Amino acid sequence: MVSEDLIVVKELKKYFPLHMGFLRSLVSKTQLFVRAVDGVSFSVRKREIFGLAGESGSGKTTTGRVILKLVQPTSGKIFVEGKDVTTLGEKAFKPYRKKMQIIFQDPYESLNPRMIVRNILEEPLLIQGELGNIEERIYRVLEDVKLTPPEEFLFRYPHELSGGQRQRVAVARSLVLNPEFIVADEPVSMLDVSIRAEVVNLLLELKDKYGVSFLFITHDLALSRVICDRLAVMYLGKIVEMGETERIIKEPLHPYTQALLEAVPVPDPTSKRIEVRVKGEIPSPINPPSGCRFHTRCPSYIGEICRREEPQLMDIRGRMVACHLYSR
Amino acid sequence: MSLLDIDNLKTYYMVKRGYVKAVDGVSFSVNKGEATGLAGESGCGKTTVAISILKILPPGGKIVSGHIFFNGNDLVALDEDTFREEVRWKQISVVFQGAMNALNPLFRVGDQIVEAIMLHEKDVSRKEAYERAAKLFELVGIPPSRIDNYPHEFSGGMKQRAMIAMALACNPSLLIADEPSTALDVIVAAQILKLLKDLKSKLGLSMMLITHDLSIIAEICESTVIMYGGKVMEYGDTIEVFKNPLHPYTVGLISAFPNIRGERTEMVSIPGQPPDLLEPPVGCVFHPRCKYAMEICRKKEPVYFEFKKGHFVSCHLISER
C-alpha cells in the first residue's frame, strides 16, 4: 500500500529572539536567538500517528505549533496535501484550519471555564461558518468520545467534569470539524494512570474510525510505543533518529535514543534496571553545542569529528539516524 | 526489623460539608534499610499519609485514630515540641513533590542547608555546618564548588539533588520522598532515582516513596502499598505484588502501564473515576469501577487481612476464596 503524505515539513526553523534589557541591548551588537526548532524535515502520512519525542526544550511543542501556524516559522516550508502553506495569510489559511486541529496538554487550562460543553463544541462550527446540523454534529462527536448520553454533558461547565472527561471534551472539540490532521501535544500527561489508558485508546479508535492523522508529541517513550506508527526523536531542535516506532524501540541506534530508552523505568521488579550513562541536562538552545549537539553528553563520543561536524540524517538499518558513529 | 509501623491510621479533613476521609484505616510498615512504595492515583490519600507521619497536616486535618510507631514509639501521642526537637528532620525528613521550587530564591543554596542543620542541631557551629553542607553536596553529586550559588543558577535536577541533600542534613533514618522525579525529564528523573537507590544502600537509609508511577516503585522499593480511596487495597513484597497481584485494582493499575521492553502490549484502562471521599461508596470503595463486583461488595466493606505471609489484601473476591 502506498501511503500518501498529508503534512510535509522541510528544513523547518523557528528562532525566538531573546529579549535583552535596555542597557544590554545598547552594548550588545548581536541579537541572540533561542533556536527552538533548527531545521527539521519529516512527513506525516494519511491515517498515521507520527510521534515526536524528546526532553523538554527539545523543540517538539514548537514544531507542532509552527505546523499549525500558531507561530510563524523563521524559515523552511510546510506543505499540506502538497500545497505550500508557509506564507499564506490568516484569511487564506482559514480553510486549512478546518482540516488541522490541536489538543493541548492541560485540559484544566485549555477549556474556557465560562462556557458550557455545548458552546465549546459549537464555537469551531460557528467560526468556520458550518451552520447546518449543529445539534446533530455535537451529539455525534460527544458519542464518539464516549461522553454518553450526550444530553448529560451538553450543559455542564468544565469545572463540573473530571480531568479525563475534560480531555475528552478537548478531543471532541478538535474532532467536530472533521479534521484530517490533529496535533496532540502531550494529551495524557496530566491525567491519572487509569484514565490515561482510556484517552489513549480513544485516540487510536478515532484514527481508525475517521482516518485522522496525528502528530503525537510526548516525552514518554513507553507511551509512544503503544500509540505511534512512526517516531522522530528530537534533541535541541534537531531530529536525531526517525523511523518505525517498533524498530527504534527494539534497536535504538542514536546514543541519545539509547540513553532515553535506558532511562525509562519498567513496571516489572524482576526486569533489567534503569541505566544512566548520560551525564547532566539538556544544554541551552541559545548557544547549542557545535558539531553534533549531543556530543557534550554523549557516552559514545568518538572524537574531534563529533565536535566539529554536524552529522546528517542517513538511512541506517531501515531508519534515519544522525550520528557520526554510523557515517563511516 | 521494621522501623515504621503504621497501624490502622485514619486522617480526616474537616470541611463545610463534613469529613473528607483522606486516609481511612491504613496499615503498613517500612523495614530498616528498605524502601516501601506507596502507589495510587491522585486523591487516594498517599500524600496525607506522609504529612500525617510528619505531623504537618494543614488546618482542618486531624489524625482521628490509629498509631504511627517509629522505633517502637507512638508518634501520634507525642507532643509537638518533643516531636519537633527530636523527630522531625533528625529522624524523619521529607523531599516534597516539586521540591525544585521549594528552595528560597533569595538565599544561596548552601546557606539554606546550613540553616537546616543549625536549626536542628544547636551545638553545631556555622563553620562545621558549612563543611557538612559541602560533604552533603558531594554525596548527592553536586560539585561542592557550587555551594555558594543561588537556586536560579541550578538546573532542575540539581535543585532536586540539593533538596535531597537538605533532607539528609541531620542524618535521618527515614526519608519520605513524595513524587521525587515527577516534574523532571526522563534522563534526569533516572539520575535522581539512581541517586536515591545509591543513598539507600550507602547510608542504610529507610525510605517511603510516594508515587503514581508503578514503574518507579518496581525500580527501587522492596515492598509496595497500593492505595485507593484512602484505603490500602494491597500490600506486600514488591515482586509478589507485581507478579501475583490479588486485588483487581492492582491488576488494573499494572496493565494500565505501557512497557518499553519485551513485547508491545495494549494499555487497559479502568473505567470510571476515583471516588469522592466526602461520600465514599458503601461497601468496598473500589466496587463502582470493579468488573468483578459482587452483591457483597456493594454492602460490606472487605477486611484487610494477611492472605499469604507478608501479603495483605482487602477484597471480597480473595476472602471468599
Interface residues (C-beta under 8 A of the other chain):
Chain A: E55 S56 S162 G164 D192 V193 S194 I195 R196 A197 E198 V200 N201 H219 D220 L221 A222 L223 R225 V226 E246 I249 A259 L260 L261 E262 A263 V264 P265 V266 P267 D268 P269 T270 S271 K272 R273 I274 E275 V276 V278 E281 I282
Chain B: E41 S42 S155 G156 G157 D185 V186 I187 V188 A189 A190 Q191 L193 K194 H212 D213 L214 S215 I216 A218 E219 T238 I239 F242 K243 G252 L253 I254 A256 F257 P258 N259 I260 R261 G262 R264 T265 E266 M267 V268 S269 I270 P271 Q273 P274
